[in-house]
Amino acid sequence: MHFTRRQSLYILGSGLASAAEADLAAQWRQIARSTDGKVGAAALHLSSGAHAALNGDDPFPLASVCKLPVAAHILAMVDEGKLRRDQEIEVLPRDIFPSVSEIAKRWPQQTRFPLDEILQLMVAGSDNTGVEICFRLGGGAPALAERFRQWRIGGIRIDRGEEQISLDAVEAPYPPREQWTGEMFTRLVSQATPAARQSGMTRYLSDPRDTGAPNATAQLLARAFSGKLLSQSSTSRLIEILKATTTGPARIKGALPEGTVVAHKTGTWNTVNGLNGATNDAGTIFLPRGAGLVAIAVYIKGSTWPEAARERVIAEIARAAYDFWTSPKS
């Protein structure tokens, strides 16, 4: 992770602060023992630059957390005049991802959607057709890689669309895009053998593609919420959409005091023979009493524990960060 000079001075120039942040990481390490999967976490306090991490630079499968940087990239294109939020976007057959998609449910009766609605559905509702549309509109992997270079964000990769990732994960062939339909996806996935699913999961957990490091994710959030990536209008819209997220209420938000505002994006991958690919949440916690904002990312991969146990780990890590930055420091 690349820190600003102010952040580096804060972290390196205060032995007391560094020791306290090490204590927070130690708390996280203890919490992580509640699951048999690998846990990665990072938190960055926006106003002070204080930072804590556990496996912070290690790659973890993004799953649907990818929709956060994809949305930011699309809003950057709006800022550049290449797209408009009120622009009507035609949904193509190749875009349709039938799993978790309000857009797919309404298609083909409705074939055009405002870009702003697509962004809302993609992030707040984790719409998989929405991310396919935005991946296409945004220029795919090369354009996203260039955007990350422009933003000086290392440690995040978006190499494939969600459909291709899903098919690769069950070792199914990926047809040419011009021949693609949602029905084809359903058929190919249903035909995958148990052995292919198991092999695909093993490969998914070690694949460097479509991964994010906790430190990089927290940095992306911190810079976005600080207005350093997008225009004021686009920054406000991104935050508004993230606040509207309906998925994962038991993750970052799960153990926080009632009424705490969290703007976040979750990610979840399949479980094969009891082995879960990814259980993630990344977002920004609005602390009370003027304590500021904390950008936090928590990833869990390769766990055999139930979803409730995995989500509890995320919730407890988030609560420890909340307590750390809201408790008086002696």
PEZI-V33909 format. One record per residue. N is the residue number from 0. RES is the residue in three letters. PHI is phi in radians with two decimals (none if undefined). BURIAL is I if it has 16 or more other C-alpha atoms within 10 Angstrom, else O. D_LAST is the distance of its C-alpha to the last C-alpha in whole Angstrom. Layout:
# PEZI-V33909
N & RES & PHI & BURIAL & D_LAST
N & RES & PHI & BURIAL & D_LAST
This chain:
# PEZI-V33909
0 & MET & none & I & 29
1 & HIS & -1.74 & O & 29
2 & PHE & -1.69 & O & 26
3 & THR & -1.26 & O & 26
4 & ARG & -1.05 & O & 26
5 & ARG & -1.11 & O & 23
6 & GLN & -1.13 & I & 21
7 & SER & -1.13 & O & 22
8 & LEU & -1.11 & O & 20
9 & TYR & -1.11 & I & 17
10 & ILE & -1.29 & I & 17
11 & LEU & -1.51 & O & 19
12 & GLY & -1.53 & O & 18
13 & SER & -2.22 & O & 14
14 & GLY & -1.09 & O & 14
15 & LEU & -1.13 & O & 10
16 & ALA & -1.10 & I & 11
17 & SER & -1.09 & I & 14
18 & ALA & -1.14 & O & 13
19 & ALA & -1.13 & I & 11
20 & GLU & -1.18 & I & 14
21 & ALA & -1.13 & I & 16
22 & ASP & -1.11 & O & 14
23 & LEU & -1.11 & I & 15
24 & ALA & -1.07 & I & 19
25 & ALA & -1.15 & O & 19
26 & GLN & -1.05 & I & 18
27 & TRP & -1.08 & I & 21
28 & ARG & -1.09 & I & 23
29 & GLN & -1.17 & O & 23
30 & ILE & -1.09 & I & 24
31 & ALA & -1.10 & I & 27
32 & ARG & -1.22 & O & 29
33 & SER & -1.31 & O & 30
34 & THR & -2.35 & I & 32
35 & ASP & -1.58 & O & 35
36 & GLY & -1.47 & I & 35
37 & LYS & -1.53 & O & 33
38 & VAL & -1.98 & I & 30
39 & GLY & -2.20 & I & 28
40 & ALA & -2.60 & I & 25
41 & ALA & -2.64 & I & 23
42 & ALA & -2.41 & I & 21
43 & LEU & -2.35 & I & 20
44 & HIS & -1.42 & I & 18
45 & LEU & -1.15 & I & 21
46 & SER & -1.37 & O & 19
47 & SER & -1.68 & O & 17
48 & GLY & 1.46 & I & 19
49 & ALA & -1.09 & I & 16
50 & HIS & -2.53 & I & 18
51 & ALA & -2.43 & I & 19
52 & ALA & -2.66 & I & 22
53 & LEU & -2.32 & I & 24
54 & ASN & 0.90 & I & 28
55 & GLY & -1.16 & I & 27
56 & ASP & -1.82 & I & 30
57 & ASP & -1.45 & I & 33
58 & PRO & -1.42 & I & 35
59 & PHE & -2.29 & I & 35
60 & PRO & -1.01 & I & 38
61 & LEU & -1.23 & I & 37
62 & ALA & 0.88 & I & 40
63 & SER & -1.34 & I & 40
64 & VAL & -1.06 & I & 36
65 & CYS & -0.98 & I & 39
66 & LYS & -1.19 & I & 40
67 & LEU & -1.17 & I & 37
68 & PRO & -1.15 & I & 37
69 & VAL & -1.10 & I & 41
70 & ALA & -1.08 & I & 40
71 & ALA & -1.09 & I & 39
72 & HIS & -1.10 & I & 41
73 & ILE & -1.12 & I & 44
74 & LEU & -1.17 & I & 42
75 & ALA & -1.12 & I & 42
76 & MET & -1.17 & I & 46
77 & VAL & -1.09 & I & 46
78 & ASP & -1.04 & I & 44
79 & GLU & -1.45 & O & 47
80 & GLY & 1.43 & O & 50
81 & LYS & -1.48 & O & 51
82 & LEU & -2.43 & I & 50
83 & ARG & -2.20 & I & 50
84 & ARG & -1.16 & I & 48
85 & ASP & -1.57 & O & 51
86 & GLN & -1.23 & O & 53
87 & GLU & -1.40 & O & 55
88 & ILE & -1.87 & I & 55
89 & GLU & -1.38 & O & 57
90 & VAL & -1.55 & I & 56
91 & LEU & -1.60 & I & 59
92 & PRO & -0.93 & I & 60
93 & ARG & -1.18 & I & 58
94 & ASP & -1.43 & I & 55
95 & ILE & -1.25 & I & 55
96 & PHE & -2.11 & I & 53
97 & PRO & -1.19 & I & 54
98 & SER & -1.53 & O & 50
99 & VAL & 0.93 & O & 48
100 & SER & -2.75 & I & 49
101 & GLU & -1.17 & I & 50
102 & ILE & -1.09 & I & 52
103 & ALA & -1.10 & I & 54
104 & LYS & -1.15 & O & 55
105 & ARG & -1.59 & O & 56
106 & TRP & -1.66 & I & 58
107 & PRO & -1.64 & O & 61
108 & GLN & -1.02 & O & 62
109 & GLN & -2.08 & O & 59
110 & THR & -1.94 & O & 59
111 & ARG & -2.22 & I & 57
112 & PHE & -2.33 & I & 54
113 & PRO & -1.09 & O & 52
114 & LEU & -0.99 & I & 49
115 & ASP & -1.08 & I & 46
116 & GLU & -1.20 & I & 47
117 & ILE & -1.05 & I & 47
118 & LEU & -1.07 & I & 44
119 & GLN & -1.08 & I & 43
120 & LEU & -1.16 & I & 44
121 & MET & -1.12 & I & 43
122 & VAL & -1.55 & I & 40
123 & ALA & -1.16 & I & 39
124 & GLY & -1.90 & I & 42
125 & SER & 0.99 & I & 42
126 & ASP & -1.22 & I & 45
127 & ASN & -1.35 & I & 47
128 & THR & -1.15 & I & 50
129 & GLY & -1.00 & I & 48
130 & VAL & -1.26 & I & 46
131 & GLU & -1.11 & I & 50
132 & ILE & -1.07 & I & 51
133 & CYS & -1.23 & I & 48
134 & PHE & -1.09 & I & 48
135 & ARG & -1.18 & O & 52
136 & LEU & -1.07 & O & 51
137 & GLY & -1.42 & I & 48
138 & GLY & 1.62 & O & 50
139 & GLY & 1.26 & I & 49
140 & ALA & -1.03 & I & 47
141 & PRO & -1.06 & O & 48
142 & ALA & -1.19 & O & 47
143 & LEU & -1.17 & I & 44
144 & ALA & -1.07 & I & 43
145 & GLU & -1.16 & O & 44
146 & ARG & -1.11 & I & 42
147 & PHE & -1.11 & I & 39
148 & ARG & -1.14 & O & 40
149 & GLN & -1.05 & O & 40
150 & TRP & -1.40 & O & 37
151 & ARG & 1.04 & O & 36
152 & ILE & -1.90 & I & 34
153 & GLY & -1.72 & I & 35
154 & GLY & 1.61 & I & 35
155 & ILE & -2.23 & I & 36
156 & ARG & -2.24 & I & 40
157 & ILE & -2.23 & I & 43
158 & ASP & -1.81 & I & 46
159 & ARG & -2.43 & I & 48
160 & GLY & -1.27 & I & 48
161 & GLU & -1.09 & I & 47
162 & GLU & -1.11 & I & 51
163 & GLN & -1.15 & I & 52
164 & ILE & -1.04 & I & 48
165 & SER & -1.10 & I & 50
166 & LEU & -1.26 & I & 53
167 & ASP & -1.06 & I & 52
168 & ALA & -1.23 & I & 50
169 & VAL & -2.05 & I & 53
170 & GLU & 0.98 & I & 55
171 & ALA & -1.64 & I & 57
172 & PRO & -1.16 & O & 59
173 & TYR & -1.91 & I & 58
174 & PRO & -1.20 & O & 61
175 & PRO & -0.98 & O & 61
176 & ARG & -1.02 & O & 59
177 & GLU & -1.20 & O & 63
178 & GLN & -1.74 & O & 64
179 & TRP & -1.31 & I & 61
180 & THR & -2.48 & I & 60
181 & GLY & -1.10 & I & 58
182 & GLU & -1.10 & O & 61
183 & MET & -1.12 & O & 61
184 & PHE & -1.05 & I & 57
185 & THR & -1.03 & O & 57
186 & ARG & -1.17 & O & 61
187 & LEU & -1.13 & I & 59
188 & VAL & -1.17 & I & 56
189 & SER & -1.15 & O & 58
190 & GLN & -1.49 & O & 60
191 & ALA & -1.15 & O & 58
192 & THR & -1.40 & O & 58
193 & PRO & -0.97 & O & 56
194 & ALA & -1.13 & O & 56
195 & ALA & -1.15 & I & 55
196 & ARG & -1.13 & I & 52
197 & GLN & -1.17 & I & 51
198 & SER & -1.11 & O & 52
199 & GLY & -1.11 & I & 50
200 & MET & -1.14 & I & 47
201 & THR & -1.02 & I & 47
202 & ARG & -1.21 & O & 47
203 & TYR & -1.01 & I & 45
204 & LEU & -1.22 & I & 42
205 & SER & -1.93 & O & 43
206 & ASP & -1.25 & O & 44
207 & PRO & -1.29 & I & 42
208 & ARG & -1.29 & I & 44
209 & ASP & 0.96 & I & 42
210 & THR & -2.20 & I & 38
211 & GLY & -2.44 & I & 35
212 & ALA & -1.55 & I & 32
213 & PRO & -0.95 & I & 28
214 & ASN & -1.04 & I & 27
215 & ALA & -1.14 & I & 30
216 & THR & -1.15 & I & 30
217 & ALA & -1.11 & I & 26
218 & GLN & -1.15 & I & 27
219 & LEU & -1.01 & I & 31
220 & LEU & -1.09 & I & 29
221 & ALA & -1.08 & I & 26
222 & ARG & -1.23 & I & 29
223 & ALA & -1.14 & I & 31
224 & PHE & -1.26 & I & 29
225 & SER & -1.49 & O & 28
226 & GLY & 1.35 & O & 32
227 & LYS & -1.66 & O & 32
228 & LEU & -1.92 & I & 35
229 & LEU & -2.30 & I & 37
230 & SER & -1.13 & I & 39
231 & GLN & -1.05 & O & 37
232 & SER & -1.12 & O & 39
233 & SER & -1.22 & I & 39
234 & THR & -1.07 & I & 35
235 & SER & -1.08 & O & 35
236 & ARG & -1.19 & I & 38
237 & LEU & -1.08 & I & 36
238 & ILE & -1.10 & I & 33
239 & GLU & -1.04 & O & 35
240 & ILE & -1.15 & I & 37
241 & LEU & -1.13 & I & 34
242 & LYS & -1.14 & I & 33
243 & ALA & -1.49 & I & 36
244 & THR & -0.97 & I & 36
245 & THR & -1.81 & O & 37
246 & THR & -1.47 & I & 37
247 & GLY & 1.10 & I & 34
248 & PRO & -1.13 & O & 33
249 & ALA & -1.65 & I & 31
250 & ARG & -1.65 & I & 30
251 & ILE & -0.95 & I & 27
252 & LYS & -1.37 & I & 27
253 & GLY & -1.07 & I & 28
254 & ALA & -2.05 & I & 25
255 & LEU & -1.41 & I & 23
256 & PRO & -0.98 & O & 23
257 & GLU & -1.00 & O & 26
258 & GLY & 1.63 & O & 27
259 & THR & -1.12 & O & 25
260 & VAL & -1.46 & O & 27
261 & VAL & -2.30 & I & 27
262 & ALA & -1.87 & I & 30
263 & HIS & -2.61 & I & 31
264 & LYS & -2.42 & I & 34
265 & THR & -1.62 & I & 35
266 & GLY & -2.62 & I & 37
267 & THR & -2.47 & I & 39
268 & TRP & -2.04 & I & 42
269 & ASN & -1.14 & O & 44
270 & THR & -2.00 & I & 45
271 & VAL & -2.13 & I & 48
272 & ASN & 0.88 & O & 48
273 & GLY & 1.47 & O & 45
274 & LEU & -1.82 & I & 43
275 & ASN & -1.61 & I & 41
276 & GLY & -1.33 & I & 41
277 & ALA & -2.81 & I & 38
278 & THR & -2.36 & I & 35
279 & ASN & -2.31 & I & 33
280 & ASP & -2.76 & I & 31
281 & ALA & -2.48 & I & 29
282 & GLY & -3.07 & I & 28
283 & THR & -2.16 & I & 25
284 & ILE & -1.68 & I & 23
285 & PHE & -1.57 & I & 23
286 & LEU & -1.34 & I & 19
287 & PRO & -1.42 & O & 19
288 & ARG & 0.96 & O & 18
289 & GLY & 1.21 & O & 18
290 & ALA & -1.37 & O & 16
291 & GLY & 1.71 & O & 19
292 & LEU & -2.10 & I & 21
293 & VAL & -2.18 & I & 20
294 & ALA & -1.47 & I & 23
295 & ILE & -2.45 & I & 24
296 & ALA & -2.35 & I & 27
297 & VAL & -2.30 & I & 28
298 & TYR & -2.15 & I & 31
299 & ILE & -2.31 & I & 33
300 & LYS & -2.31 & I & 36
301 & GLY & 1.20 & I & 39
302 & SER & -1.74 & I & 38
303 & THR & -1.80 & I & 40
304 & TRP & -1.36 & O & 38
305 & PRO & -1.09 & O & 39
306 & GLU & -1.01 & O & 37
307 & ALA & -1.05 & O & 35
308 & ALA & -1.22 & O & 33
309 & ARG & -1.13 & I & 33
310 & GLU & -1.15 & I & 32
311 & ARG & -1.13 & I & 29
312 & VAL & -1.05 & I & 28
313 & ILE & -1.07 & I & 27
314 & ALA & -1.08 & I & 26
315 & GLU & -1.24 & I & 23
316 & ILE & -1.12 & I & 22
317 & ALA & -1.12 & I & 22
318 & ARG & -1.16 & I & 20
319 & ALA & -1.07 & I & 17
320 & ALA & -1.15 & I & 17
321 & TYR & -1.01 & I & 17
322 & ASP & -1.11 & O & 14
323 & PHE & -1.07 & O & 12
324 & TRP & -1.61 & I & 12
325 & THR & -1.97 & O & 12
326 & SER & -1.42 & O & 9
327 & PRO & -1.04 & O & 6
328 & LYS & -1.68 & O & 4
329 & SER & -1.37 & O & 0
